[in-house]
Amino acid sequence: MTREEKKVILASSLGTIFEWYDFYLYGTLAVIIGKQFFSAFEPATQAIFALLAFAAGFLVRPFGALVFGRLGDLVGRKYTFLITIVIMGVSTFLVGLLPSYNSIGWIAPVVLIALRMAQGLALGGEYGGAAVYVAEHAPVGRRGFYTAWIQTTATLGLLLSLAVIVSLRLWMGEEAFASTYPLFFGLTGGWRIPFLGSIVLLLVSIYIRMQMHESPAFLKMKDEGTASKAPLSEAFGQWKNGKLVLIALFGLVVGQAVVWYTGQFYALFFLQNILKIDLLTANVLIAWSLIIGTGGFLFFGALSDKIGRKPVILAGCAIAALTYFPLFGMLTSIANPKYERALETVKIEVHSDPATCGNLFDPVGIRKFTAPCDIARRTLSQQALKYTKIDEPAGSPLKVTVNGTEVPFEAAAFSKTIAEAAVAAGYPAAADAEKVKITSFFGVFGNTQALKIIGILTILVLFVTAVYGPIAAALVEFFPTRIRYTAMSLPYHIGNGWFGGLLPATSFAIVASTGDIYAGLWYPIIFAAITVVIGVLLVPETKDRDITTYEHA
């Protein structure tokens, strides 16, 4: 790899680090951010608005793909994704400087949401620009390996955010981190430091990107006068290109997205919310699996240069779909053995008229459940208590039983009473000694229980690397040069932003509705299987295409 090629990869990859660094920062700190910028509301409502602001960034990503994808196909890759990195970096930095609601009133949440939307728009154009820029610089036969570096740095951004958050919390304590640590200009709270620190990534990114040259494929197209004058209408208004977008979305990206989110974000959610592993332990376990598995991005990217993008990505989706149930079952068995035994021995039943039980889908926590059946099932799911729903005749009142003994239902007190009944029947208490627990980053060494969990999590991460490592090269090769930036960005961000982004909420809703802690895995399994079928039937192999001359499939 030449020095110039290394600079191309570094310049492009830093934006992906930003993307996931900011994503994980905001998601992890949503409760703290809610208290800072929505303090006029009740605590539950604060968290809801914080998550809605978070969701706003997701929702606008496909629009950013359209805006900046079009710009990239019209004026060039380099200048477009220079613009996106500036917007993204400045927005992230300004979140750290934004005064709280108590200081400037309603302006604070309005500006916060505006910054989140700016970030989402920029992210919509960032990934496509980075992938296209690297692929169009890569030598023939090495595009998978070169673009895999972009995929690797997505995980590095996640690791960086984990390291910063955990380190600051341990160093300054929760109270100082959340609100009291003094900074400057009257601002307080150590949570601001990770956002403010992003300015370093921004300055380095701008410096490197300013020195880059335009993509050779784009320059060749401009010299030949074959550039598109209307990338949006050409990419999505002509069926010969529009069908490629749909095939890429459902035959590649949707499966990649659900496997990605399951292996990293849902695995973390499962450890914390289902198995009730403490925050530090869960984050450290995930971090170690990422460190060990990250090299898989480069391995599978390089492998796709030899055997093809299609077999690597589809095999990753298929193997993940076939093994998720046993792997997550092993996680339960090792991480919380007493909990696993309780799942088999404690019988909780919810008896109710089925007409009084609704769906529990609540992606950002804004629904208010009032029906007793819904309150009971949601409470049981939040406490990760397995239950069976028994349909009773119309008009029958709600009855919840634990091993045949009825637990009194009062909406306000049910969370406490059912928890006490479950522990008495055999579920583990919060401080159960059998549950995995570590107290430092290096505390995993010598802890057999933790090392076994890291092994399972690493397998999940390897599935992620198999589907995500070659995806950038596959998408770049899928579309003609004249509309490449526009056309590849949209399926990527719909797949990852919507199908992937909704995975945790949808999976939890499935768990809550069925009473089965593993039922949420059907979401990624079904979509991964759909991608395998469509991919086998409709996705062409693209690894040997000349992307400077390719026009249509």
C-alpha positions as CSV (number, residue, x, y, z in Angstrom):
1,M,0.0,0.0,0.0
2,T,1.5,3.3,-1.1
3,R,1.7,6.4,1.1
4,E,-0.9,8.1,-1.0
5,E,-3.3,5.1,-0.7
6,K,-2.8,5.1,3.1
7,K,-3.7,8.8,3.2
8,V,-6.9,8.1,1.2
9,I,-8.0,5.4,3.5
10,L,-7.2,7.4,6.7
11,A,-9.0,10.6,5.3
12,S,-12.1,8.6,4.4
13,S,-12.2,6.4,7.6
14,L,-12.1,9.3,10.1
15,G,-15.6,10.2,9.1
16,T,-16.8,6.8,10.0
17,I,-15.1,7.0,13.4
18,F,-17.1,10.2,13.9
19,E,-20.3,8.5,12.9
20,W,-20.2,5.7,15.4
21,Y,-18.4,7.8,18.1
22,D,-21.2,10.3,18.1
23,F,-23.9,7.6,17.7
24,Y,-22.8,5.7,20.8
25,L,-22.1,8.8,22.8
26,Y,-25.6,10.2,22.4
27,G,-27.4,6.9,22.8
28,T,-25.5,6.0,26.0
29,L,-25.9,9.5,27.5
30,A,-29.6,10.0,26.4
31,V,-30.8,10.0,30.1
32,I,-28.3,12.6,31.1
33,I,-28.9,14.7,28.0
34,G,-32.7,14.5,28.7
35,K,-32.2,16.0,32.2
36,Q,-30.0,18.8,30.8
37,F,-32.1,19.9,27.8
38,F,-35.7,18.9,28.7
39,S,-35.7,19.6,32.5
40,A,-39.0,21.5,32.2
41,F,-40.7,18.1,31.9
42,E,-41.1,15.1,34.3
43,P,-38.2,12.6,34.4
44,A,-40.0,10.0,32.2
45,T,-40.8,12.6,29.6
46,Q,-37.2,14.0,29.6
47,A,-35.9,10.6,28.5
48,I,-38.6,10.4,25.8
49,F,-37.7,13.7,24.3
50,A,-34.0,12.8,24.5
51,L,-34.7,9.6,22.5
52,L,-36.9,11.5,20.0
53,A,-34.0,13.9,19.4
54,F,-31.8,10.9,18.9
55,A,-34.3,9.4,16.5
56,A,-34.4,12.6,14.5
57,G,-30.8,12.0,13.4
58,F,-31.7,8.6,12.2
59,L,-34.8,9.6,10.3
60,V,-33.0,12.3,8.2
61,R,-30.0,10.1,7.2
62,P,-31.6,8.9,3.9
63,F,-32.4,12.5,3.0
64,G,-28.8,13.4,3.6
65,A,-27.9,10.5,1.3
66,L,-30.0,12.1,-1.4
67,V,-28.7,15.7,-0.9
68,F,-25.0,14.9,-0.6
69,G,-25.1,11.9,-3.0
70,R,-26.4,14.2,-5.7
71,L,-23.8,16.8,-4.9
72,G,-21.1,14.1,-5.0
73,D,-22.1,13.0,-8.4
74,L,-22.3,16.5,-9.7
75,V,-19.3,18.3,-8.3
76,G,-17.0,15.5,-7.0
77,R,-16.4,13.1,-4.2
78,K,-13.6,15.0,-2.4
79,Y,-15.4,18.3,-1.9
80,T,-18.7,16.7,-0.9
81,F,-17.4,14.6,1.9
82,L,-15.2,17.4,3.0
83,I,-18.4,19.4,3.6
84,T,-20.1,16.4,5.4
85,I,-17.2,16.0,7.8
86,V,-17.3,19.7,8.7
87,I,-21.0,19.7,9.3
88,M,-20.9,16.5,11.4
89,G,-17.9,17.5,13.4
90,V,-19.0,21.0,14.2
91,S,-22.5,19.7,15.2
92,T,-21.0,17.2,17.6
93,F,-18.7,19.8,19.1
94,L,-21.6,22.3,19.6
95,V,-23.6,19.7,21.5
96,G,-20.9,19.9,24.2
97,L,-21.1,23.7,24.3
98,L,-24.9,24.0,24.2
99,P,-26.2,25.6,27.5
100,S,-28.9,23.6,29.3
101,Y,-32.6,24.4,29.5
102,N,-32.1,26.0,32.9
103,S,-29.8,28.5,31.3
104,I,-31.5,29.5,28.0
105,G,-34.9,27.9,28.2
106,W,-36.7,26.4,25.2
107,I,-33.9,27.5,22.8
108,A,-31.7,24.6,24.2
109,P,-33.9,21.7,23.1
110,V,-34.7,23.3,19.8
111,V,-31.0,23.8,19.0
112,L,-30.2,20.3,20.2
113,I,-32.7,18.8,17.8
114,A,-31.4,21.0,15.0
115,L,-27.9,19.8,15.6
116,R,-29.0,16.2,15.7
117,M,-30.7,16.7,12.3
118,A,-27.6,18.4,10.9
119,Q,-25.6,15.4,12.0
120,G,-28.0,13.0,10.5
121,L,-28.0,14.8,7.1
122,A,-24.2,14.9,7.1
123,L,-23.9,11.2,8.0
124,G,-26.2,10.5,5.1
125,G,-23.6,11.7,2.7
126,E,-20.5,10.8,4.7
127,Y,-20.4,7.0,4.3
128,G,-21.2,7.0,0.6
129,G,-18.5,9.5,-0.1
130,A,-15.9,7.7,1.9
131,A,-16.7,4.3,0.4
132,V,-16.8,5.7,-3.2
133,Y,-13.6,7.7,-2.7
134,V,-11.6,4.7,-1.4
135,A,-12.9,2.2,-3.9
136,E,-12.2,4.5,-6.8
137,H,-8.6,4.9,-5.6
138,A,-8.1,1.2,-4.9
139,P,-6.1,-1.0,-7.3
140,V,-7.9,-3.7,-9.2
141,G,-8.4,-6.8,-7.2
142,R,-8.0,-5.0,-3.8
143,R,-11.2,-3.0,-3.5
144,G,-12.6,-5.3,-0.8
145,F,-9.5,-5.0,1.4
146,Y,-9.1,-1.3,0.9
147,T,-12.8,-0.4,1.7
148,A,-12.8,-2.8,4.6
149,W,-10.6,-0.3,6.5
150,I,-13.6,2.1,6.5
151,Q,-15.7,-0.7,8.0
152,T,-13.0,-1.3,10.7
153,T,-13.0,2.2,11.9
154,A,-16.7,2.1,12.5
155,T,-15.9,-0.3,15.3
156,L,-13.0,1.8,16.4
157,G,-15.3,4.7,16.8
158,L,-17.5,2.6,19.0
159,L,-14.5,1.5,21.1
160,L,-13.3,5.0,21.4
161,S,-16.6,6.2,22.8
162,L,-16.7,3.3,25.2
163,A,-13.2,4.0,26.4
164,V,-14.0,7.7,26.9
165,I,-17.3,7.2,28.7
166,V,-16.2,4.4,31.0
167,S,-12.9,6.2,31.9
168,L,-14.6,9.5,32.7
169,R,-17.3,7.9,34.8
170,L,-14.7,5.9,36.8
171,W,-12.4,8.9,37.2
172,M,-14.9,11.6,38.2
173,G,-17.8,9.6,39.6
174,E,-21.4,9.6,38.4
175,E,-22.6,12.9,39.9
176,A,-19.7,14.9,38.5
177,F,-20.0,13.2,35.1
178,A,-23.8,13.9,35.0
179,S,-23.9,17.4,36.2
180,T,-21.5,18.9,38.6
181,Y,-18.0,18.8,37.0
182,P,-17.0,22.4,36.3
183,L,-15.8,23.3,32.8
184,F,-15.9,26.9,31.5
185,F,-18.4,29.7,30.6
186,G,-20.6,28.4,33.5
187,L,-21.0,25.0,31.8
188,T,-20.9,21.9,34.1
189,G,-21.0,18.1,33.6
190,G,-18.3,15.7,32.6
191,W,-20.6,14.3,29.9
192,R,-19.7,17.3,27.7
193,I,-16.1,16.3,27.5
194,P,-16.5,13.5,24.9
195,F,-18.5,15.8,22.7
196,L,-15.9,18.6,23.1
197,G,-13.0,16.2,22.5
198,S,-14.4,15.4,19.0
199,I,-12.9,18.7,17.8
200,V,-9.5,16.9,17.6
201,L,-11.0,14.3,15.2
202,L,-12.5,17.1,13.2
203,L,-9.3,19.1,12.8
204,V,-7.3,16.1,11.9
205,S,-9.9,15.0,9.3
206,I,-10.1,18.4,7.7
207,Y,-6.3,18.7,7.5
208,I,-5.9,15.4,5.8
209,R,-8.9,15.7,3.5
210,M,-7.7,19.1,2.3
211,Q,-4.6,17.5,0.9
212,M,-6.5,14.8,-1.0
213,H,-7.0,14.7,-4.8
214,E,-10.3,14.0,-6.6
215,S,-11.2,10.4,-7.4
216,P,-9.6,9.2,-10.6
217,A,-12.9,7.6,-11.8
218,F,-14.8,10.9,-11.3
219,L,-12.1,12.9,-13.1
220,K,-12.2,10.4,-16.0
221,M,-15.9,10.7,-16.2
222,K,-15.8,14.5,-16.2
223,D,-13.1,14.6,-18.9
224,E,-15.2,12.4,-21.1
225,G,-18.3,14.5,-20.5
226,T,-20.3,11.5,-19.3
227,A,-21.3,12.9,-15.8
228,S,-25.0,12.8,-14.9
229,K,-26.8,16.1,-15.0
230,A,-29.7,14.8,-12.8
231,P,-28.4,12.1,-10.6
232,L,-31.6,11.8,-8.5
233,S,-33.9,11.3,-11.4
234,E,-31.5,9.0,-13.2
235,A,-30.8,6.9,-10.1
236,F,-34.4,6.5,-8.9
237,G,-36.6,7.6,-11.8
238,Q,-35.3,5.1,-14.3
239,W,-36.3,1.5,-13.7
240,K,-32.9,0.0,-14.9
241,N,-31.2,1.9,-12.0
242,G,-34.1,1.9,-9.6
243,K,-34.3,-1.9,-9.5
244,L,-30.6,-2.0,-8.7
245,V,-31.3,0.1,-5.6
246,L,-34.1,-2.3,-4.5
247,I,-31.9,-5.3,-5.1
248,A,-29.0,-3.8,-3.2
249,L,-31.3,-2.9,-0.3
250,F,-33.0,-6.2,0.2
251,G,-30.4,-8.5,-1.3
252,L,-27.4,-7.1,0.6
253,V,-27.9,-4.2,3.0
254,V,-30.9,-5.3,5.1
255,G,-29.3,-8.5,6.1
256,Q,-26.0,-6.8,6.8
257,A,-27.8,-4.2,8.9
258,V,-29.6,-6.6,11.2
259,V,-26.6,-8.8,11.7
260,W,-24.5,-5.7,12.5
261,Y,-27.0,-4.4,15.0
262,T,-27.5,-7.8,16.6
263,G,-23.8,-8.5,17.0
264,Q,-23.0,-5.2,18.7
265,F,-26.0,-3.3,19.9
266,Y,-28.6,-6.0,20.6
267,A,-25.9,-8.1,22.3
268,L,-25.2,-5.2,24.6
269,F,-29.0,-4.6,25.2
270,F,-29.4,-8.4,25.9
271,L,-26.6,-8.4,28.5
272,Q,-27.9,-5.3,30.3
273,N,-31.7,-5.4,29.9
274,I,-32.4,-9.1,29.8
275,L,-29.6,-10.7,31.7
276,K,-29.3,-7.7,34.1
277,I,-25.5,-7.4,33.9
278,D,-24.2,-4.1,35.3
279,L,-23.2,-1.3,32.9
280,L,-19.5,-1.5,33.4
281,T,-19.3,-5.3,33.0
282,A,-21.4,-5.4,29.9
283,N,-19.5,-2.6,28.2
284,V,-16.1,-4.1,29.0
285,L,-17.2,-7.5,27.7
286,I,-18.4,-6.0,24.4
287,A,-15.3,-3.9,24.2
288,W,-13.0,-6.9,24.4
289,S,-15.0,-8.8,21.8
290,L,-14.7,-5.8,19.4
291,I,-10.9,-5.6,20.0
292,I,-10.5,-9.3,19.3
293,G,-12.9,-9.4,16.3
294,T,-12.1,-6.2,14.5
295,G,-9.4,-7.8,12.3
296,G,-12.2,-9.8,10.8
297,F,-13.3,-6.7,8.7
298,L,-9.9,-6.8,6.9
299,F,-9.9,-10.6,6.6
300,F,-13.4,-10.8,5.0
301,G,-12.8,-7.7,2.9
302,A,-9.7,-9.4,1.5
303,L,-11.5,-12.7,1.1
304,S,-14.2,-11.1,-0.9
305,D,-11.5,-9.9,-3.4
306,K,-10.7,-13.6,-3.9
307,I,-14.0,-15.4,-3.9
308,G,-16.5,-12.6,-4.3
309,R,-18.6,-10.2,-2.3
310,K,-21.8,-12.2,-2.7
311,P,-20.7,-15.5,-1.1
312,V,-19.1,-13.8,1.9
313,I,-22.0,-11.5,2.8
314,L,-24.7,-14.0,2.2
315,A,-22.8,-16.8,4.1
316,G,-22.4,-14.4,7.0
317,C,-26.2,-13.7,7.0
318,A,-27.1,-17.4,6.7
319,I,-24.7,-18.6,9.5
320,A,-25.8,-15.8,11.8
321,A,-29.5,-16.7,11.3
322,L,-28.9,-20.3,12.0
323,T,-26.9,-19.8,15.1
324,Y,-28.4,-16.8,17.0
325,F,-30.7,-18.9,19.2
326,P,-28.0,-21.3,20.5
327,L,-25.4,-18.5,20.9
328,F,-27.7,-16.2,22.9
329,G,-28.8,-19.3,24.9
330,M,-25.2,-19.9,25.8
331,L,-24.8,-16.2,26.9
332,T,-27.7,-16.7,29.3
333,S,-26.3,-20.0,30.7
334,I,-22.8,-18.6,31.3
335,A,-23.6,-15.0,32.3
336,N,-26.5,-15.6,34.7
337,P,-26.9,-19.3,35.5
338,K,-29.5,-18.9,38.2
339,Y,-31.6,-16.8,35.8
340,E,-31.4,-19.6,33.2
341,R,-32.6,-22.1,35.8
342,A,-35.5,-19.8,36.7
343,L,-36.6,-19.6,33.1
344,E,-37.1,-23.4,33.2
345,T,-38.6,-23.8,36.7
346,V,-40.6,-20.6,37.5
347,K,-44.0,-20.5,35.7
348,I,-45.5,-17.1,35.3
349,E,-48.9,-16.8,33.6
350,V,-50.9,-13.7,32.5
351,H,-54.6,-14.6,32.3
352,S,-56.6,-12.0,30.4
353,D,-59.4,-11.4,27.9
354,P,-57.3,-11.2,24.6
355,A,-59.3,-8.2,23.5
356,T,-57.8,-6.1,26.4
357,C,-54.2,-6.9,25.4
358,G,-52.7,-4.6,22.7
359,N,-49.3,-4.5,20.9
360,L,-46.4,-3.2,22.9
361,F,-44.3,-1.6,20.1
362,D,-42.8,1.6,21.4
363,P,-39.6,2.5,19.5
364,V,-38.8,5.7,21.4
365,G,-40.8,5.3,24.6
366,I,-43.6,7.7,24.0
367,R,-46.6,5.4,24.4
368,K,-48.6,5.4,27.6
369,F,-50.0,2.0,28.5
370,T,-53.2,2.0,30.5
371,A,-54.8,-1.4,30.0
372,P,-53.9,-3.8,32.9
373,C,-52.8,-6.5,30.5
374,D,-50.4,-4.2,28.7
375,I,-49.0,-2.8,31.9
376,A,-48.4,-6.3,33.3
377,R,-46.8,-7.7,30.2
378,R,-44.5,-4.6,29.8
379,T,-43.5,-4.7,33.4
380,L,-42.7,-8.4,33.2
381,S,-40.6,-7.8,30.1
382,Q,-38.7,-4.9,31.6
383,Q,-37.8,-7.2,34.5
384,A,-36.9,-10.0,32.0
385,L,-39.4,-12.4,33.5
386,K,-40.6,-15.1,31.2
387,Y,-44.3,-15.5,31.0
388,T,-47.1,-17.3,29.2
389,K,-50.2,-15.5,28.1
390,I,-53.4,-17.4,28.7
391,D,-56.5,-16.3,26.9
392,E,-59.7,-16.1,29.0
393,P,-63.3,-15.6,28.1
394,A,-64.5,-12.1,27.2
395,G,-64.8,-9.8,30.2
396,S,-62.5,-11.8,32.4
397,P,-60.3,-9.6,34.7
398,L,-56.5,-9.7,34.5
399,K,-54.8,-12.4,36.7
400,V,-51.1,-12.8,37.1
401,T,-49.8,-16.0,38.7
402,V,-46.3,-17.2,39.8
403,N,-46.1,-21.0,40.1
404,G,-49.9,-21.0,40.5
405,T,-50.1,-18.3,43.2
406,E,-51.9,-15.1,42.2
407,V,-49.9,-11.9,42.5
408,P,-52.2,-8.9,43.3
409,F,-52.3,-6.4,40.5
410,E,-52.1,-2.6,41.2
411,A,-50.6,-0.6,38.4
412,A,-48.5,1.6,40.6
413,A,-47.2,-1.2,42.8
414,F,-47.0,-4.1,40.4
415,S,-43.4,-3.7,39.5
416,K,-42.4,-4.2,43.1
417,T,-44.8,-7.0,43.9
418,I,-44.0,-9.1,40.9
419,A,-40.3,-8.6,41.4
420,E,-40.6,-9.9,45.0
421,A,-42.7,-12.8,43.9
422,A,-40.3,-13.8,41.2
423,V,-37.2,-13.7,43.5
424,A,-39.1,-15.8,46.1
425,A,-39.9,-18.3,43.3
426,G,-36.3,-18.7,42.2
427,Y,-35.3,-15.7,40.0
428,P,-31.9,-14.2,40.9
429,A,-31.8,-11.0,43.0
430,A,-30.0,-7.9,41.7
431,A,-26.7,-8.8,43.5
432,D,-26.8,-12.5,42.8
433,A,-23.3,-14.0,43.3
434,E,-23.6,-16.3,40.2
435,K,-24.0,-13.4,37.8
436,V,-20.9,-12.4,35.9
437,K,-19.3,-9.2,37.3
438,I,-16.0,-7.4,36.7
439,T,-14.7,-4.2,38.2
440,S,-12.1,-3.0,35.7
441,F,-11.2,-3.3,32.0
442,F,-8.5,-5.9,32.7
443,G,-10.5,-7.7,35.3
444,V,-11.6,-10.2,32.6
445,F,-8.2,-12.0,32.9
446,G,-8.5,-14.9,35.3
447,N,-12.3,-14.7,35.2
448,T,-13.3,-17.9,33.4
449,Q,-17.0,-16.8,33.2
450,A,-16.1,-13.5,31.6
451,L,-13.7,-15.1,29.1
452,K,-16.3,-17.6,27.9
453,I,-18.8,-14.7,27.4
454,I,-16.1,-12.7,25.4
455,G,-15.7,-15.8,23.2
456,I,-19.4,-15.9,22.4
457,L,-19.5,-12.2,21.8
458,T,-16.5,-12.4,19.5
459,I,-18.3,-15.0,17.4
460,L,-21.2,-12.5,17.0
461,V,-18.7,-9.8,16.1
462,L,-17.1,-12.1,13.4
463,F,-20.6,-12.4,11.9
464,V,-20.7,-8.6,11.8
465,T,-17.2,-8.5,10.1
466,A,-18.3,-11.0,7.5
467,V,-21.3,-9.1,6.3
468,Y,-20.0,-5.5,6.9
469,G,-16.4,-6.0,5.7
470,P,-17.2,-6.4,2.0
471,I,-20.4,-4.3,1.9
472,A,-18.8,-1.0,0.8
473,A,-17.0,-2.5,-2.1
474,A,-20.2,-4.4,-3.1
475,L,-22.3,-1.3,-3.1
476,V,-19.7,0.8,-5.0
477,E,-19.4,-1.8,-7.7
478,F,-23.2,-2.2,-7.9
479,F,-23.9,1.2,-9.6
480,P,-22.6,3.1,-12.6
481,T,-20.0,5.8,-11.9
482,R,-22.3,8.7,-13.0
483,I,-24.8,8.0,-10.2
484,R,-22.7,5.9,-7.8
485,Y,-22.6,8.3,-4.9
486,T,-26.3,9.0,-5.0
487,A,-27.5,5.4,-5.7
488,M,-25.4,3.5,-3.1
489,S,-26.0,6.0,-0.3
490,L,-29.8,5.6,-0.1
491,P,-30.0,1.8,0.3
492,Y,-27.2,1.8,2.8
493,H,-28.9,4.4,5.0
494,I,-32.4,3.0,4.7
495,G,-31.0,-0.4,5.5
496,N,-28.8,0.6,8.5
497,G,-30.8,3.6,9.6
498,W,-34.3,2.1,9.5
499,F,-34.1,-1.7,9.4
500,G,-31.0,-1.8,11.6
501,G,-31.9,1.2,13.8
502,L,-35.3,-0.2,14.7
503,L,-34.0,-3.6,15.7
504,P,-33.6,-3.0,19.4
505,A,-37.0,-1.5,19.9
506,T,-38.7,-4.0,17.6
507,S,-37.0,-7.0,19.2
508,F,-37.9,-5.8,22.7
509,A,-41.6,-5.3,21.6
510,I,-41.6,-9.0,20.3
511,V,-40.1,-10.1,23.7
512,A,-42.7,-8.1,25.6
513,S,-45.6,-9.4,23.5
514,T,-44.6,-13.1,23.7
515,G,-43.0,-13.4,27.1
516,D,-40.1,-15.2,25.5
517,I,-36.7,-13.5,26.1
518,Y,-35.3,-15.0,22.9
519,A,-38.3,-14.2,20.6
520,G,-36.7,-10.8,19.7
521,L,-34.1,-12.7,17.7
522,W,-36.7,-13.6,15.1
523,Y,-36.4,-10.0,13.8
524,P,-32.8,-10.3,12.6
525,I,-33.2,-14.0,11.6
526,I,-36.1,-13.3,9.3
527,F,-34.5,-10.3,7.6
528,A,-31.2,-12.0,7.3
529,A,-33.0,-15.0,5.7
530,I,-34.8,-12.7,3.3
531,T,-31.5,-11.2,2.2
532,V,-30.0,-14.6,1.6
533,V,-32.9,-15.7,-0.6
534,I,-33.0,-12.4,-2.6
535,G,-29.2,-12.2,-2.8
536,V,-28.9,-15.8,-4.1
537,L,-31.6,-15.2,-6.8
538,L,-31.0,-11.6,-7.9
539,V,-27.6,-10.2,-6.7
540,P,-24.8,-10.4,-9.4
541,E,-21.2,-10.9,-8.4
542,T,-19.3,-7.6,-8.9
543,K,-15.7,-8.1,-7.7
544,D,-14.2,-8.2,-11.2
545,R,-16.1,-5.2,-12.6
546,D,-14.1,-2.2,-13.9
547,I,-15.9,0.5,-12.0
548,T,-14.5,3.3,-14.2
549,T,-16.4,1.9,-17.3
550,Y,-19.3,0.0,-15.8
551,E,-22.7,1.3,-16.9
552,H,-25.6,-1.1,-16.2
553,A,-26.2,-4.7,-15.1
